[in-house]
Amino acid sequence: MISPIAVATVGVTDLETSARFYRSLLGWEVVADGAVSGPDLEALWRMPSGLTGRVAVLGASGLPLGRVRLVEWDRPGELVRDPLRNQDFGHYALNFRVGDLQEVWERLEDIGGSARSRPNTWVVAEGILAHDSLCYDPDSITCDVFELPDEGPLGPLGDRPSSELQTMAIRPSDIAATTAFYTGLGYEVWYDHKTDGIEGFLHLPEGTTLHNVNLHMPSICRNARVELAAYLGYPGVNVADRAVPPNVGIMSITFESDDFDRDTALVEDLGAGSVARSHGIEIPPYGPTRVATYVGPDGEAIELVEV
């Protein structure tokens, strides 16, 4: 079985600054750290020869899924995505749920973030009301931070300041094809909804419709989801070929597998492009294990790890 998203990997310019931002924003903790380098990883992550990186893996206390792996490279890179071009295809935003959005927003700049869209309440889908915001991390990577005023179908956070990663948002070029790919991996469609009238919040041309498909694995975890967000009538370009080291931005999403041979065959049968495979490599937060990497339907990098 393939898990929901276990890790989202993000290239950053300064590891300590970014780790401090996410720890302060979400109340997360560092669950693993280390260094990454070597020929196997260069093949898996499409890294230039000789490149190394320092890593910190952050997550919500006691929750094994929906973590973020920050990597600072030993040489400079460019931004994967222009933060003002929301319409371009591929991985584009990290989505987090917090217990008190206003409290988070009041200290956003103090912890190294910056504003994109101030908190606004809107109907995400039928029966789901969200108090939502968009901000940038220290590297101008988009974070969607939201609160559910009535808790909604995801239930209470309890005494946690935030959840694990709620969704990795992907901008699809063909939303039907991308939905078919991720449902093939084991996700189910939670909701499929079109929304008008939020162009100001999303910084879109007037008349653009948001088509949002939210996918989850409810038998395992309601979080660590894949979110497909298409802007109807607003064309973009694919930036996935820039989502490689040593660039700065969202690099990949990681899924865990309890049957590696079966699951790698499944991913390939669904049409993912194979990048590389290693039969024994250690990448935080995992010990020595088998890893395979692929590109998904929108060129987004996908990592499969045997557990």
N, C-alpha and C positions, 0 to 999 in steps of 0.2 A: 504494500500500500504506500502511496505517496502522501506525505503530510501536507497540511497547509503551509504557508510561507514560514520557514524557520528563521531565515536570516535575509536581510536586505543589505547589500554591500554598497558603500558610498565612499568615493574618493574625496579626500579633503586636503586643504592646504596646510593646516596646522592641527595635529591630532589632539593636543591638550585643549586648544580653544574649542574645537568641535565637541569633544567629549564633555567638557564643562557645560556647553550649551544644552545638549540633550539630557544630561543629568539634571540640570537646573530646570529645564522646561518640563520634564516628565517625572522627576523623582526616581529615575532609573539608577542602576548600579552597573559597574564594570564587572562582567562575568568571566572574561578571558582577555588575555592580551598576548603579544608576541611579535614575531617578525615573519615576513613571507618573502621567499625568493627561490631561485633554482629553476632548472630546465622544465621540470614537470609543471610547475605553476605558470611558467611563462607560456607554455602551450595551452593550459586550461583557461587562463585569464587573458590570453592574447597580449602578453606583456613584452616589451622590448627586452632584448637580451641584456642580462646583467642588472636589470632594475630590481630594487628591493623596496619593501614597505614595512612600516610599523603599524600594528593593528591594535585596536581596542574594540571589544564586542560588548555592547550595552543591552540591557534588557530589564523588564519589570521583575521585581524580586519574586523568585519562585516560579516564574512562568517560562517554560522551555521553548516556546515558539514566539514568532513575531519580534525578533531581536534585530538590532542594527549593528553592522560591522563597519567601523570607520577605518580607512587605510590612508596613511600619509606616505606618499612616494618619496624616494630620495632624489628626485629631479622634478622640476616644474612641469606642469601641464596646462591645458586650456580647459575652459568650462565646456562640459558636454552639451549643455543646453543654454541658449539665450533665455534668461528668465522672463523676458517680455514676449516670447513666442510660445504661448501656451498651446497653440494648435499643432505643433510638430509631434510626430509619431514616436512611440517608444515609452520607456519608463519616464514619468515626469513629476511625480509627487509622492511624498510619504504622508500617510494619514494617521492621526493619533486622536484618541478620545481622552479627554481630561474631565475631572470632576468639577472644576471651577474655572471656566474659560476667562472670565473677567480678571481673576487674580493672575492667571498666566499672562494675559495681555498687558496688564499694568507693569509687569517687570520684563517684558520682552526685550526692549532695547538694553536694559541693564545686564542681561545675560548674553548679549552678542547677537540677537536677532534683529530683524527689521520688518516693518509692516508691509503687507501687500493689499489685503482687504480686511477692514475692521469687522468685528463680530456682527453677524447678520442672521436673523432667523428665517428659515425657509423650509418648505416641505420637500424633503429629499425623495420620498416616494410615498405612496398611499399609506397613511397611518404612521409615518415616521417624520417627526419634526426635529430639526437640528438647529442648534445655536452654533454657527459655523464661522470660521475665519481662515484667511490665508496669510502666511508669513514666510519669511526667508530665514534660513540658518546663516551662520557666518560666511558661507560660500555661495550665497544666493540660490541655494537649493530650496525648492518650494515644499513647504510643509502645510498640510491642511489640518488644523487643530480645531476640534469641535466638542461640544457638550450636548448631551441629550436631556433637555429640561424635564421630561417626564420618564426618563430612563429608557422607555421604549422596549423593543423586542430584545435588545442586547442585555437587559437586566442591569442591576446595580453594580457600581464599581466597589462598593463597600468602603473600606478605609484606605483604598489605594488612591494616590493622586492622579493616576492614569492607568490605562490598559497597556497591553502589549501593542505592537504595530497593528492598527486596524486594517488598513489596506495598503497595497502597493498600487498606485494609480498608473494605468497604462493608457496612452492615447493610441487607439487602433486605427489603422487605415481601412479595415473592413471588419466592422464590429461583429458581424455574424460569424465570419471565419475565426476570429480570435476567441469568441465565446465557445465555438465548437472545440477548439484546441484545449481550452482550460477545463471544459466539462469532460473532455476525454481523459484528462489527468485525474479526475475524480471530484472536481468542484460541481456544485449545484447552483443554479440561478436562484438567488435570494429575491432580487427584484430587477425588473427591466422597465425603466421609466424614462419618459421624455419630459423635459422641463423648459418652459419659456419664461421670459421676464426676469432673468437673473444675469443679464449681460453686464450690468454695472459691477456686480460682485465678482464675476469671473473675468472682467476686462475683455469683453468680446464685442465685435461689431453688432450694432442693433439688428435684431431679427434672427440672431443665431440661436439654434435650439441645442440644448444639452441632451444627448442620449446616453444614459448611464445604465450599465449592467453590472450589478454587484454579485459576486460569486463567493460562496462559502462552503465549508465542510462541517455542517452542524453536528454530525456525530462525533467529531473530534474537538472542534473549537469554533466558536462563532466569530472569532477575530482572525487575524493573519490571512485576510481575504485578498482576492484579486478584484480590482475595480477597473472597469473599462469605461472610459469617458470620451465619447465622440462629439465633436462640434459639427453639427450638420450645416453644410453650406459654407464652411470656413476651412479651406484646404490648407494642408501643412506639408512638410517634407520630413523624411525619415532621418533622424539624427543618431540612430543606434550605432553607426560605424564610429562615432566619436566616444561612445561609452566604453572606452578601453583605457588601461593605465598608460601613462601617468596622468590622465585627465581628471578633472574634478567634477563630481556629480554622481548620480545613481549608476552603478555599474551592473548589478545583477540581482536576482532573487534566488534563494537556495531552498530546495525542497529535500526533505529526508526520505529515505527509502528503506523498508525492511525486507525487500526482495530486489536486490540491485539488478540482477540479470533480467528479471521480468520487467522491471520498471524502465530500464534503459531501452529495452525493446519496444515498450509501449510509447515512450517519448518519440522514438524514431518512426514508429508506425503512424504517429499523428502528424508527421511531416516536419518535425524540428530538424534544423541543420546541425549535424554533429561537428563540434569544434575539437575536442580532445578528451582523452580518458587516462586516468592514472590508477594503478592497482595498489597504491600504498603511499599516501601523502598526508601530511599533517597540516591542516589549516584551522586556526582558531575559529570557533570553540571546539573543534573536533580533534580527537587523537588520530593516529594513523588509520586511514580508511580508504576505500575506493571512492573516486569522484569522477563524474563525467559532466562536461559542459556542452551546451547547445545554444542555438539562437531560435527564438520563438517566431510566431507569424509576423510580428512587427519589428524583427531584428533584435528584440530584447534578449539579453543574456540570461540563461537559466542554468543553475548548477544543481546537480543531483548528487547527494551524499549518502553513502551506505551507513546505516546505524543498526 
